[in-house]
Amino acid sequence: MTARSTRRSTATRPRLAAVGAIAVAGALLLTGCGDQTKDKNNDSGNASSGAPLADKLPQSIRGKGKILVGSDIAYAPVEFKDSSGKAVGLDPDLAAALGKQLGVTFEFRNGTFDALLTGLRSGRYDIAMSAMTDNKDRQQGIDPDTGKKVGEGVDFVDYLTAGVSIYTRKGDTQGITGWSDLCGKKIAVERSTVSEDLAKAEAKKCPAGKKLSIEPFDDDQQSQTRLRSGGVDAASSDFPVAAYAAKTSGGGKDFQIVGDQVSAAPYGIAVSKESAQLRDALKAAMDAIIKNGEYQKILEKWGAQDGAVKESVINGGK
């Protein structure tokens, strides 16, 4: 869900594989993400009494046999809904692999990205897994716009690295080759993401008479629709998402990426600071699937192998 401030501002997302490596089977059907209800047919993983790491989980999680996952399920190819409405993508596949190690299912629940950490704090979710960048602001509960503490913060179990990209309509770049070319332009971003943070930072540098107009949306699909219609000059998302859009939208005829990725940072699974045992169990499970090779296979399936890590890290974001 940029690097989806949740980094997605309090979130930022090394480079992922070229867009051509992204492999997705079936038709893509993205749905809006704002319903905080359970998504049918989106359980990831199968509970198993013989799971090797089951005893590392808190008894409360083992008892209910599932981990509730808050996610913005409109951020292909990291997480999105297929034509049957099932949550698919990089994160659901990784969650299923973790579930085999821990003996529980991961039940994905759809929500807007900027509300995921609030849902985590309120107990609606056990974790948030949504292409969320691990950074110090999120760890410490700091609002990136005001610099003030707004919550207790969260811990992250890091599992991938990625950067942020700009893309335009194909063949209509408006002279944009990077962030410094955006003054006097309009850009669409997903609200509360690193893309929005970067756009705000760039806007402060623009001279009088060349304002950078920023249009924030609830999800990335709305940003893409706005760009496709010509309402803005550019949009920004995490690289894997921008690359997927350029590859698939309009059969590859709608968009093109301009310039290089910036702000490379780790994706992390967000966990409450009060849930240290769950956090450590997730890290152990992630390290296990990295070691057994399942992690690499999943990344290759979604074209994300260039962002692979050798081991999981807790709170590795800066």
N, C-alpha and C positions, 0 to 999 in steps of 0.2 A: 502498500500500500506504500529517494531520495531520500536515497535518499530520496513516508506518508506520515508552539512550538510545541509539536509533538514531533524528531526529524522524522521527521516531517515536522517542527521547530524544536521543539526540544528534540527532533530527530535528523543526521545527514547520512547517504548510503555509499580492494583494488579493482580494477576494471573487469567487467563481465565479458563473456565471449561475444563475438560478432553476432549481429542480428540474424545472420543466415543460419546460425547454429541452433536457433530457438525452434524446438519441435513441439507442436501441439496438435493432438488428434481431435477431430470433431469440430463442429461449428461453435463459434464463440457467441455466447449470449450473456452480456453483462447486465446486471440489474442494479438499480439504485441502492445505495447503502445508507440507510438511516433507520431502518426498522431494527429495533434492538431485540427482535424475537429470534428464537432458534431457527436456524436454516435447516430444512429437512434434507435428509440424505447427505449430510456433510460431515459425518463422523469419520475421523481419521484414526486408523489403527484398530487392533483387535485385542481386547483384554485377554490375558493368559496367566493362569496361576503359575506357569512355569517360566515367566519372564525373568531374565537374569538380574534385573535391577529393581524389581518390584519392592523389595524391602527398604529401598532408599527413600521411597515416597512417604509423606505424612499419612498417618492412619486415616485421616479424614478423606483424603483423596483415594486411597486404596478402597475405603469402604464404599464410596459411591461409584468407583470403577471408571471415572472419566475426569478429564480436565476441560473446563470450560474456557474457550479461547475467544477473546474479543478480536475482531479483524474487519478491516474495510475490504470487503470481498468484491472489489471492482478495480483491481490493480494488476491486470494481466501483464506478464505471465507469473507474477509472484503469488497472487491469489485472485481468482475470479470464478464465475459460475459458468458451467458448460450448458449445452442446449437442454439438458434435463433439469437444470437448476442445482446441480451438485457443485459444491466448492472444490475446485481443482487448482493446480499450480504448484510452484516450488514449495511454498510454506505448508500446504496440506500434505504433500508427499513426505516432506521432512517430518511433519508431525506424526504421520502414520508409522514412519520408521522408528521414531522415538517411542511411540506407543507400544511397539513390539518389545522394546527393551524394558519398558516400565510396567507392562501388563495392564494398561488402561487405554481407553479411547480418548482421542482429542476431538471435542465437539465444537466446531466453528460456529460462532454467532456473529451475525452481520451488524456493523455499526459504522457511523461516520468516524473518520480517522481522528478528528480533533476531540472526540468524546471517549476514545478508548481508555485513556489513563484514568479519566473520571470513573468510568465503569469498573476499572480494576480496583480503584480505591474504595468504591462503594460495595464491592463484593459481587457485582454482576458477573465478573469473569475471574477465573483463577490466574490467567496470564493474558498478555496481549501479544499477538504474533501477526505482524502486518507490515513487513518491509520497513520496520521502524528503526531509525538510526539511533544508536547509542551515543549520547554525548553527556557532558558534565551537567548542563542545564537540566536535562531530564532526570539524571541521577540525583540531583540536589533539589528538584522541585522548583526551579527558577523560571520565571516568565522571561523569554528571550527579548521581548520588546521593552519591558520595564526594568529588568534586572532584579526584580523583587521576588522573594520566596512566596510561592502560592500553594505549596503542598509539601508532603514529606518526601517526595521523590520516589524513584523505583530503582531496582537492581536489574541489570541486563545480563543475559546469557548470550554472548556474541557467537554468530555462526556464519557470517558472510561479510564481504566488503563490496562496496559499490559507490559510484559517484553520481552527480546530477548533470543532466543534459538539457540543452535548448533544442527545440525543433520548430520548423515552420511548414507552411504549405509547400508541397513539392514544386520546385521551379520558381518559387516566389519568396526568396529569402529576405527581401527588403534590405539587403546589404548587411544583414546580421551574421556575424561570424563568431560572436562571443558576447559575454555580459556587458562589455564596455560599449557595444553598439546599440544598446537598447534605449538610450535616451531619445525622447521624442517618439517612442513606439508604445504599443500596448501589448501586454503579456498576460496570458491566462495561467493560473497556478491552482493547485489544490490547497485549500485553506489549512493553516497550521502545519505546513511542511517546510523543509529546508529550502525548497524552491521559492516559497513565499519569503522566507528570511533573506535569501540571496537577492531577490528582486527588491525588497525594501532597502537593503544595504546599497544596492546599485542606484536606486532612485535618489538617495541622499547625495550622490556624487554628480547628478545631472545639473547642468547650468540652467539659468533662468531662460524660459522660453522653450526648453526641450525636456519637458516633464516625461517621466516614465510612468505610464498608467498601468496599474496592477489590478487585475480582475480575479479575485479569489472565488473558488467554487467548492462545493461540498465533496466532490469526488473528481477523479481524473477524467472520467468519461465526459463530464460536463465541460471541462477545459478543452478536450479534444473537439467536442461538438462546436464550441465557440470558435476555435481556430479554423475548423473545416469550413464554417459558414462565412469566414472573412471578418468576423467581429473583432479579432485581435491579430497582431502581426506574428506572434510567436507564443509558444507554450513551453513549460518546463516540467520535467518529471525526473525521477531516478532513471539512470541509464537503461536498465533492463526494460523498464516500462516504455520509455521513449523509443527504444530499439524495436520493441514488439509492435508498437503503434505504427512505426515507419514500415515495418515488414508486412503487417496484415491489413491496416485500414485502407479500404478501397482497392484491395488487391495489391497494396504497395504503391499506389498512385497518389495518396493523399498528402503524406508528410515526408520530410527529410530531416535528419539530425544535422545541426550546424555547430561547428567548433568542437572542442574537447570536453570531456567530463571534468567536473571540478568537485571539490569538497568530498573526496573519497573518504569513507568512514565505515565502521562496522554496522551491520544490521544486528539487532539483538531481540531476544524474547524478553519482554518486560514482566517482572515479577515484583510483587509487593515486598518492601523491606522487612515486613513481618513474616515473610514466608521463606526463610533462609533454607529450610530443609527441602522445599519444593525446588528452589533455585538450584541447589547443589545436585539434586536428583536429575534435573534437566541437563545440567552440565555433564554429568557422568554419562547420561544416555547419548548426548551429542558426541562426546568423545568416543563412545563405543561404535556409533555408526560411521564416524570418520575412520576409525581403525579397521572396521570390517569391510569397508569399501562401498557400502550402500549410499553413503553421503555423496561420494563422487559420481555414482551412477545417476542420482537424482539431479545433481547440478548439471551434468552433461545432457540430460533429457530436456532441461529448460534453458540450455545455452548459458549457464551461469558458472561454468567451471573456472573461468579466469578470476572469479571472486572467492575461490575456495580458501579455507583456512586449514592449518595443520592440526590445530586443537582449539577447542572452545575456550573462551576467556570470559571472566566475569568483570563487567564494568571496564572494558578496554577502550571505550570512547573518550575523546578528549574535548 
